Amino acid sequence: MNVIAKGTYVYLSAKNIGNTDPITTATFTLQSKPGGSVAVLEAVPGQPLWTMLKPDVNGQYVVALNIVTSSGTHDTTLTIYSSDYMGVGNFDGVTGQFPSCTSCHSSNSWFTDIYDEWKNTGHANIFNTQIRSGAAYYSTACMKCHTTGYDHNNAASNNGFDDVALSLGWTWYGPPHPTKWDSIKTGFPGLVKFATIGCENCHGAASSHPGNLSGNAIKGNISQSDMLLSNSGNCGQCHDEPYRHNRYAQWEN
């Protein structure tokens, strides 16, 4: 995705789509970044045709790429947008305060059709199911894939589930119990809109979308993310975790 959460990594790989010539060298350059950012491109160990970027300030980052093949060179650029999470909203009867995806889009029929189908899926309900009736070992390590914006082994402040839980004073105490979900809805309603695999898990963090700086650009790229859902790496964020969750490897094989 090119719309990502602040403090999380985006991985970029060089590919030659003009012909079948292998790439001899690939040079990535961070052309521009928001004021105050000290982010830099980092090497991916063992992958000379890859780079990674962890935005530290919300805004627009432009990465340039130069590739060299036996038949010549080619240059291109890609714009990355960094933002915070805002949550899906109106989940399981709990109103999601602005900003949230539903606070604006609930008036759009195309959105409500998708939302009404999504809210009954396993993705939408995996967190509340697991904290009510999951295995005794269910823990915060599992929540990183079962919520919106719970950072994976990486300290980041981007208004994701872990940040909101901390600000509201919610702490997980296992094991799961049938009352756990209702206690969140009653005592910590502001956490509910993040307590699901919501829109932003696939479309990217979107708090800058409702009218802030670069909002129109982020809006366009979030919409374009529909095309990126065919990118297996999007699913692989959570489903490529050997040895326990090997769906991604099974699909590749």
N, C-alpha and C positions, 0 to 999 in steps of 0.2 A: 504494500500500500504506500501511497505517497502522502497520505494524511495520517499522522501518527501522534501518539501522546508524548508530551514533553518528558524527557528523562528516560525514554526507551529507545532501543536501537532500531534503525532501518538498515537492511542489508541490500547492497547493490552489486549486480554482476554484469560484466561486459559480455555482449554477444554480437557476433557478426551476422546480420540478417540480410546482407546484400548478396552474399554468395557462400560457398562452402569452404573458403580459405580459412585456416585456423588463425587465431589472433596471436601475433608475435609478442606485442606488448600492449598493455592497457594502462593509461594514466588518468587517474581521477583527480579533480581539483575542486575545492570548495570555493566557488566564485563569489558568493555573497551570503550573508547571514544577518539576522536581526541585530540591532544595536545592543551592546552589552553581552552578546554571546561570545563564549570562549571555546565553543565546540570546534573540533577538528575531525577530519576524516581519519579513520583508524584502519590498519591492515587486518585482514582476516587470516589468521595463521594457516599456512599451508594452501591458501587459495589466492594466487597472484592476480587472478582476474576479478577479484572481489574487493569491496571496501565496505565499511560500516560507519554510520553517523548516529550520534546520540544528541539530539537537540537539547539545549539547556535553557533556551528562551523561546517563548511562543512567537511564531511568525513564519517567515518564508526563507527557505534555504535553497540555493541554486547550486547543483553539482554538475560540473562539466566532465565529459569523458572524451578522451582521444584514444582510438585504437589504431594499431598498425598491423597490416597483413601483407602477404607477398604481392598483392595487387594494388596496395596504396594505403591511404589513411582516411579516417573519417572522424568527424567531431559531432557531438550532440550534447544537449543539456537536459536535466530533469529538475523540476521544482518539487521540493518537499515542504509540506506544511505541518508545523507543530502546533498542537492545541492541548487543552485539558478536556477531561471527560465531563459530561453533563447528565448522563443517565437516560434511560428510556422513558420513564414516567408512566403514571396510570397503570401500574402493574399490580395485578391481583387486588384490585379495588382500592389501592392507595394512590391518591392524587400526587402526581409528580410536579412540584413547583417549577416555575420557569427559572432557568432554562432546562428544558428536557425535550426529547424528540417529539413526544406527544403533545407538549404544550403549544406547539405550532402546527404540527402536521395532522392532528386528529380531525381537522376539518377537510382533509384531502381524502377522497374516496380511494385513490390508489394506495395511500398509506394504510387506511383502516382495513382494507382487504388483506394486505400483507400482515398487518399487526394482529388481526383476529385469527389468522391461521397460525402465526408464530406463537402466540401466547399459550397455546395448548401443546406445544412441542416439548420434546425432551430437553432441548437446549434451553428453552425458557425456564423450565421448572427443575432443572437438575440440582440447583442449590437448595431450594426449599424442600425438595424431596429428600436430599441427603442429610440435612440437619434434623429432619423429622424421623427418618427411618433408615438412615444409612448404616454402614458398618461402624463398629465401635472405634475403629482407628481413623475415622474421618476427621480431618484437621485442616488447618490453614494452608497446608501444602496443597491440598486438593482444591481449595477455594480459588487459587490462582487461575484455574481454567474454568471455574464455575460461576464467576462473577464478572462485572464490568470494571476493568481498570485495576485489578489487583496485580501489582507489579511482580514479575517473575524474577525472584532472586536478585532484585535490583532496587536500591533505595531511590525513589522518585516521588516528587510532590506534584501530582497532576490531577487531583480531585477524583481519583479512582476509589474503588470500594475500600481499600485499606486506609486511605487518607480520610475518607468520610467516617468510617468506623471509629478511627482514632479521635476525630474531632467530636463525635457524638458520645464517646465513652463506651461503645459496644466492644466486648471482648468475647471470643469464642471459648466456651468451656464444654468439653465433650463429656460423655458420648452423646450422640444424637438422641433426641427425645421428641415425642409428638407435639409438645408445646413450644418448641424452639422457634418455629416460623411465626406463630401468632405473637410471641413475645417481641419479635423484631417489629412486626406490623404495628403493635400497640405502643411499645416503648421507644422505638427508633424508626419512625416512619420515613425519615429523610434518607435512610439507608436502603429502603426497598427498591428504589429505581436503579440501584447499582447491583442489587442482589440477584442477578440473572445474567445469562449470556444474551446481551441485548444488541441493538443496532450497531453500536460503536465497536463491538468485538470484530465485526467484519468490515465496517465502513470507515473506521478510524475515529479517533477522539474529535469531538465536534463543538466544543464550547465557543470557539471563535466563529462558528458558522452563523449564529443569529445576529449579524450586523456589526460585529467588531472588525478590527483591522484585518484586511484580507478576507473578510467574510464571504464576499462573492466568489473569490477564487476557491476558497475551501468548499463552498457550496457546490461548485461545479465539479470539483474532484471527488467529493463524497458521492455525487450522483454517478460519476464515472466508475466508481468502485464496483457497480453492478457487473461491469465487464471483468473486473479483477477477481471476482469470486470464482472464476474458472482457474485462477492461479492456485495450484495445489498448496503452495506455501502458506496461504491464508488459513487453510484447514490444519496444516501441519503445525501451526503455532501451539496447538493443544493436542492434536491427535498423533504427533510424532514424538512419543515419549517412551522409548524402549526401557524396560522390558514390559511394562504394564499396559501401555496403550499403543499398540503397534498397527493401528488401522492404516496409517500413512505408508508404512513399509509394505503392508499387505497389498495396498493399492498400487504401489510402485512395481511390485513383483508381478 
